[in-house]
Amino acid sequence: MSEETSSPLLDQSPQRRSANYKPNIWKCHLLQSLTTDYHEEKYETHAQKLKEDVKRIFTETLDLLAKLELIDSIGKLGLQNLFEEEIKNALDTIVSMKNNHLSGKDDLYATALWFRLLRQHGYSVSQDVFAAFIDKFMESTPSNVKAILELFEASHLAFEGENTLHEAKNFTSGILNSINLNINDKLTKQVCDALELPLHWKVGWYDVRRQILLHENEANNTNYALIKLAKLNFNLVQATHQKELQEVSRWWTDLTDSTESLSFARNRLVESYLWAVGVAFEPQYGSFRKWLAKVIKLIIVIDDVYDIYGTLQELEYFTTVVRRWDTEETNKLPECMLICFQTLCEITNEIASEIKKERGCNSVLPHIQKVWADYCQALLVEAKWYSKHYTPSLQEYLHNGWMSSSGTVLSLHAFIFVTPEVAVDATFFLKNVQDLVYSTSLIIRLCNDQGTSAAELERGDSPSSILCYMQEARVSEELARKHIRRIIINAWKQINNQYIIQTPTVLQPFIKCSINTARVAHFIYQNGDGFGVQDRETRDQVLSLLIEPLVL
């Protein structure tokens, strides 16, 4: 190699770190072997018939509480996208009623359900509907657990400064924690699930299979058509997801078959696709899901490059290459970084080309390049902290951490794929949704820290928010985790306040994807590192959501 082209970076043989990630359990041949009959037209025809049956149920359900419970069931069963018009018309009618909530003013359960559904669907309703119940909170007993649980769920749609809902949340969580061992097994499970992760923080599609089984086992359930439709729809959607997963799997296999240079990184393609499904499960978003899965896979590899592989000199150079988007300087990169950058360029250019062709927008490329550069720059800051054995204050950590979460990368890709063409210009994204992007990114960062800080501390990685606060405030890990959870709760209040209610119609698909992104982060890191470890809840979710169909 000539002196002009030799690389001082490649000539070095630095000591590489290892995270000792376990091998990928989802082999390509397994994914390619998945087969299903649910692409056949007869299943779509049957689904349409069941859909008409459910529409008739909608029309025939006149009782207000029964209508609310039907809407709630449709949402929990993953059918909301099939009945958007019916749900909107029903809720519009309910909101227009003179007594703006249920006539049974003493029915806490009905009022809480009414409130949760309306806020969940973007209606402006006041916490004052609970004023009549405040004095009765303390009178609640285990026999009223259904109402307490519904109020607990409703309280998670609170805005900043809504003290009634804050009080309701504190009270209900306290009483649910104290009674959940004294009620029947089925209700115990519902209470435990809610305390672990409330509905508003859950990815709806991840929970659909469990909800189908719950509804199927309801003693008083008579909506057989609804259950049949939910099961069939689940299998139809799963068939679509399997086909997409196979395509993405072939892409990654083709990319890595000829090299071992990425073997240090987490091979978590299936989990990347699972994340994409959580953001937008609906069949019409197939192209977005496939691209997002590739983007997330690349995020994981680049994160591992900065966390465990690269020397500081290599990382500084890689960051410069990404910032300049300079393909002429890549000969100085180690092979794994070269592959990362080449793949990044290919994916970004292909996405920009597709958006231009399909959506008529030709301005997204520089914006995609910028969010990737910002992401890498934030990772470099953390690498420098690690190199210097520096622990920042929590404020300094979060100032950088919301960027290193990759939330801006995920958000921009969601925006350009799901926002109607009239507003898809990326400058609109920069001007109108930065607060939402920040709150979502903050939740990703802090959920990640909650789930991975123990393993990262053991490896000696750069500090997490938990460690930063422990050192800054001189508190225990338990107290630090409680403090971080309060920040997460406040971030959710920001999302509720600004984007559940006060959102233009044109932004609603993007808002939904952003909120789902925060929900996916809760799931992935709820019981540890869902990307680092495959033999826990994430594995079970992959099996139930992407591999195994329901028995009809």
Secondary structure, DSSP 4 states (H G I P E B T S, - for coil): --TTT--HHHH--PPPP---PPPPSS-HHHHHT---STTSHHHHHHHHHHHHHHHHHHHH--SHHHHHHHHHHHHHTT-GGGSHHHHHHHHHHHHHSSSSS-S-TT-HHHHHHHHHHHHHTT----GGGGGGGGGGGGG--GGGHHHHHHHHHHHTTPPTT-HHHHHHHHHHHHHHHHHTTSS-HHHHHHHHHHHHS-GGGS-TGGGHHHHHHHHHT-TT---HHHHHHHHHHHHHHHHHHHHHHHHHHHHHHHHHTT--TTTTS---HHHHHHHHHHH--SGGGHHHHHHHHHHHHHHHHHHHIIIII--HHHHHHHHHHHHHT-GGGGGGS-HHHHHHHHHHHHHHHHHHHHHHHHH-----HHHHHHHHHHHHHHHHHHHHHHHHT----HHHHHHHHHHHTTHHHHHHHHHHHHS-GGG--HHHHHHHSHHHHHHHHHHHHHHHHHHHHHHHHHHT-S--HHHHHHHHHT--HHHHHHHHHHHHHHHHHHHIIIIIIS--GGGHHHHHHHHHHHHHHHHHHTTS-TTT--SSHHHHHHIIIIIPPPP-
